[in-house]
Amino acid sequence: MVGRLGILVLGVVSLGVSVFLTCQSLRFRELAEGITWLADRSFDRPTLVMVGTGAANENPQRLGPVTAVGVANRIVLVDAGRGVAEALRHCSIPVAQPDTVLLTSLRPENVIGLDDLAFTGWNTPRKHALRVLGPPGTRALADAINAGNAPTLDALARARGLDPAGARLDATDITHGFAESSDGFSIRAAAVGNDPVASLAYRFEAGPRAWVVSGVRPDPDRLVELATGATTLVGAGFFARSVDMAIEAGAENADRLRVDARLQLPLEQLAAIATRSGVGTLVVTRLTPPPLFDEQFKTPIRDAFHGNVRIAHECDELAP
């Protein structure tokens, strides 16, 4: 009897040790994934990566707006929202790999991650300044960031033996009609409004595919002009009904909600733009407010757009 009890106790102890070691192994793997070196991504076909799908408000489940465009070994980012470095790693993209950031506007939620990209990418290390293109004011913003960081970065560069250029931003103001092309991959910018700040949208083309990425509250006619003939449109999703419901429920900040709503483009209008443009796929990101379930956003879209609808989630990848 005692022998059997001893065997049972030994078995329980062995099982406990095994479970403990397994948990430790999984924990170690989880920690390692957060700090280990990442190899540069390479894409067999043009790919959109929805790196950050949130908007201006804080939300740990949806980080600030960042959309990555991957073509072969090149990655271009549209906007640089909060938490961009962590968001890129979560999507298995090395923070130093993107060579260009395209800003849809100088709204704070689009630019707050520029510092993060510059410094964190330098630690990889990035050896050259990060290129940033955006509406008028982009260069002044980048110059201010560079000037504010210069004393600290220069001192760190001397101490670490690194080139300080890798932690800086090389910015250029661009306007409607800007275009560039390299190795069969082209980018074109279009002015899509000034309400309340100057905004750009970007059209990308690679082979037979063309897709457009827009920011918040574009002018519908201008965005239609840019997106006509494209296969995919990526736009900001604002669920206007949520504001109506909050006001109907007696929200204390009703006036503020109405003002903020006027600075957004409702889902129904975004759907109409997609229909007029003739795109086959509409990708909805910058979700305001974040939906409890995808169907919540898809329902008001379907009345005006009958193509493929994708409600973006962090690290979703799709071929445009």
C-alpha positions in Angstrom: 0.0 0.0 0.0 2.8 2.4 1.0 4.6 1.5 -2.2 1.6 2.4 -4.3 1.1 5.7 -2.5 4.8 6.6 -3.1 4.4 5.8 -6.7 1.3 8.0 -6.9 3.0 10.9 -5.1 6.0 10.6 -7.4 3.7 10.6 -10.4 1.9 13.8 -9.2 5.2 15.5 -8.4 6.6 14.5 -11.9 3.4 15.8 -13.5 3.7 19.1 -11.6 7.3 19.6 -12.6 6.5 18.8 -16.2 3.7 21.4 -16.2 5.9 23.9 -14.6 8.7 23.4 -17.1 6.3 23.6 -20.0 4.8 26.9 -18.7 8.3 28.3 -18.2 9.3 27.2 -21.8 6.2 28.9 -23.2 6.9 32.0 -21.2 10.5 32.1 -22.3 9.4 31.7 -25.9 6.9 34.5 -25.5 9.6 36.8 -24.0 12.0 35.9 -26.8 9.5 36.7 -29.5 9.4 40.3 -28.1 13.2 40.9 -28.2 14.8 38.6 -30.8 16.1 39.9 -34.1 13.6 39.8 -36.9 14.7 39.1 -40.5 13.5 41.6 -43.1 10.1 40.6 -44.7 9.9 39.8 -48.4 6.6 39.7 -50.2 5.9 37.4 -53.2 3.1 39.7 -54.3 2.0 43.2 -53.3 0.5 43.0 -49.7 -1.3 45.3 -47.4 -0.6 44.8 -43.7 -3.0 46.5 -41.3 -0.4 47.2 -38.6 -2.5 49.6 -36.5 -6.3 49.9 -37.0 -7.3 52.3 -34.3 -8.0 56.0 -34.5 -7.3 59.0 -32.2 -8.5 57.6 -28.9 -6.4 55.2 -26.8 -7.2 51.5 -27.2 -4.7 48.8 -26.3 -6.6 46.4 -28.6 -6.2 48.7 -31.6 -3.1 50.8 -31.8 -2.8 54.0 -33.7 -3.3 54.2 -37.5 -0.5 52.5 -39.5 -0.9 50.7 -42.8 2.1 48.9 -44.4 2.5 48.4 -48.1 4.9 45.5 -48.9 6.2 45.0 -52.4 9.1 42.5 -52.8 11.7 43.6 -50.2 10.3 47.1 -49.8 7.9 48.3 -47.1 6.2 51.7 -47.1 4.1 52.9 -44.2 1.0 55.1 -44.4 1.0 57.2 -41.2 2.7 56.5 -37.9 0.3 56.2 -35.1 0.9 55.5 -31.4 2.7 52.2 -30.6 4.0 51.9 -34.1 7.3 50.0 -33.1 5.5 47.4 -31.0 2.8 47.1 -33.7 5.3 46.4 -36.4 7.0 43.7 -34.3 3.7 42.2 -33.6 3.2 41.9 -37.4 6.7 40.5 -37.8 8.0 43.5 -39.6 11.4 44.8 -38.4 11.0 48.4 -37.3 14.0 49.5 -39.4 12.8 47.9 -42.6 10.3 50.5 -43.8 12.2 53.1 -45.8 9.4 55.7 -46.2 6.5 57.0 -44.2 3.6 58.7 -46.1 1.4 61.0 -44.0 -2.2 61.5 -44.9 -2.3 64.6 -42.7 -0.6 66.1 -39.8 -3.3 65.2 -37.3 -1.6 64.1 -34.1 -2.8 60.5 -34.3 -0.9 60.2 -37.7 2.5 61.5 -36.6 2.9 60.7 -32.9 4.9 57.6 -33.8 7.5 59.3 -35.9 9.8 59.7 -32.9 9.3 56.0 -32.0 10.1 54.9 -35.6 13.2 57.0 -35.8 14.8 56.1 -32.4 13.7 52.4 -32.2 14.7 51.8 -35.8 18.1 53.3 -35.0 18.6 50.6 -32.3 18.3 47.9 -34.9 20.4 49.7 -36.2 19.1 51.9 -39.1 22.1 53.6 -40.7 20.2 56.3 -42.7 17.6 58.8 -41.8 14.0 57.7 -42.1 12.3 59.3 -45.2 9.0 61.1 -44.4 6.6 62.6 -47.0 3.5 64.5 -46.2 1.4 67.6 -46.7 2.9 71.1 -46.2 4.2 71.4 -42.6 5.7 67.9 -42.6 9.3 69.1 -43.0 8.8 71.7 -40.2 7.5 69.0 -37.9 10.4 66.7 -38.6 12.9 69.4 -38.2 11.5 70.3 -34.8 11.7 66.6 -33.8 15.3 66.3 -35.0 16.3 69.5 -33.2 14.7 68.5 -30.0 16.4 65.1 -30.0 19.8 66.2 -31.4 21.7 66.8 -28.2 20.8 63.5 -26.7 21.2 61.5 -29.9 24.6 63.0 -30.6 25.8 62.1 -27.2 24.4 58.6 -27.4 25.9 58.2 -30.9 29.3 59.0 -29.6 29.0 56.7 -26.7 27.6 53.8 -28.8 29.7 54.3 -31.9 26.6 54.7 -34.1 25.9 57.2 -36.8 23.2 59.6 -35.4 21.7 59.9 -38.9 19.9 56.6 -38.3 17.7 58.3 -35.6 16.7 61.3 -37.7 13.9 62.1 -40.0 14.5 63.3 -43.6 11.2 65.0 -44.5 9.8 66.6 -47.6 6.6 68.5 -48.1 4.6 67.1 -51.0 1.4 68.3 -52.7 -1.2 67.0 -55.2 0.3 65.2 -58.1 3.5 64.0 -56.4 4.5 60.8 -58.0 7.5 58.4 -58.0 8.2 55.0 -59.4 10.9 52.4 -58.9 11.3 48.8 -60.0 7.7 48.6 -61.2 6.2 50.0 -58.0 4.7 53.5 -58.2 3.2 55.9 -55.7 1.0 58.9 -56.4 -0.4 61.4 -54.0 -3.6 63.4 -54.4 -5.0 66.2 -52.3 -8.4 65.1 -50.9 -9.5 68.0 -48.8 -8.7 70.6 -46.1 -11.5 69.9 -43.6 -10.1 70.7 -41.0 -6.5 70.2 -42.2 -4.8 69.5 -45.5 -5.1 65.8 -46.3 -3.6 63.5 -48.9 -4.5 60.0 -50.1 -2.1 57.7 -51.9 -2.5 55.5 -54.9 -0.1 52.5 -55.2 0.4 50.5 -58.4 2.4 47.3 -59.0 1.8 45.3 -62.1 -1.9 45.0 -62.9 -3.0 45.9 -59.3 -3.7 49.4 -58.0 -4.9 50.3 -54.5 -5.6 53.5 -52.6 -5.1 54.3 -48.9 -6.9 57.3 -47.5 -7.0 59.0 -44.1 -9.9 60.7 -42.2 -12.7 62.7 -43.9 -11.5 62.9 -47.5 -13.6 64.8 -50.0 -15.7 62.2 -51.7 -15.3 63.5 -55.3 -11.5 63.8 -55.0 -11.1 60.4 -53.5 -13.3 58.8 -56.2 -11.1 60.4 -58.9 -8.0 58.9 -57.3 -9.5 55.5 -56.7 -11.3 54.9 -60.0 -9.7 51.9 -61.7 -8.2 50.6 -58.5 -8.9 47.2 -57.1 -8.9 48.1 -53.4 -9.8 51.1 -51.3 -8.6 51.5 -47.7 -10.6 54.1 -45.7 -11.4 55.3 -42.2 -14.6 53.8 -40.7 -16.8 56.0 -38.6 -20.0 54.4 -37.2 -22.2 57.5 -37.1 -25.1 55.7 -35.5 -23.1 55.2 -32.3 -23.1 59.0 -31.8 -26.8 59.2 -32.5 -27.5 56.5 -30.0 -25.3 58.2 -27.3 -27.1 61.5 -27.8 -30.5 59.8 -27.7 -29.4 58.1 -24.4 -28.7 61.5 -22.9 -24.9 61.7 -23.1 -23.5 64.6 -21.1 -21.0 65.5 -23.8 -23.6 65.6 -26.6 -22.3 68.9 -28.0 -18.8 67.5 -28.2 -19.9 64.3 -29.9 -21.7 66.4 -32.6 -18.6 68.5 -33.3 -16.4 65.4 -33.5 -18.9 63.7 -35.8 -18.7 66.5 -38.2 -14.9 65.8 -38.6 -15.6 62.2 -39.7 -16.9 60.6 -42.9 -19.7 58.1 -42.0 -19.5 54.5 -43.2 -22.3 55.0 -45.6 -20.4 57.8 -47.5 -17.3 55.7 -47.5 -19.3 52.8 -49.1 -20.7 55.2 -51.7 -17.2 56.3 -52.6 -16.2 52.6 -53.1 -19.2 52.0 -55.3 -18.5 55.1 -57.4 -14.8 54.2 -57.8 -15.6 50.7 -59.0 -13.2 49.0 -56.5 -13.8 45.4 -55.8 -12.7 45.5 -52.1 -13.3 48.0 -49.4 -11.0 47.7 -46.3 -12.3 49.7 -43.3 -9.7 50.7 -40.7 -9.2 53.6 -38.2 -12.4 52.2 -36.6 -14.3 54.8 -34.6 -15.6 53.7 -32.2 -14.1 50.2 -32.3 -16.9 47.7 -33.2 -18.0 45.0 -30.8 -18.2 42.7 -33.9 -17.5 43.2 -37.6 -21.1 42.9 -38.7 -21.8 46.1 -36.8 -19.8 48.0 -39.4 -20.6 45.9 -42.4 -24.3 46.3 -42.1 -24.5 50.1 -43.0 -21.9 49.6 -45.7 -23.8 46.9 -47.6 -26.7 49.2 -48.6 -24.3 51.2 -50.8 -21.5 48.9 -51.7 -21.9 45.3 -52.9 -18.3 44.3 -53.2 -16.0 42.6 -50.7 -15.9 44.3 -47.3 -13.0 43.8 -44.9 -13.1 45.2 -41.3 -9.4 45.5 -40.5 -7.8 43.8 -37.4 -4.2 44.2 -36.2 -1.8 42.4 -38.6 -4.4 41.4 -41.1 -2.6 40.8 -44.5 -4.3 40.9 -47.8 -3.4 41.1 -51.5 -4.9 44.3 -53.0 
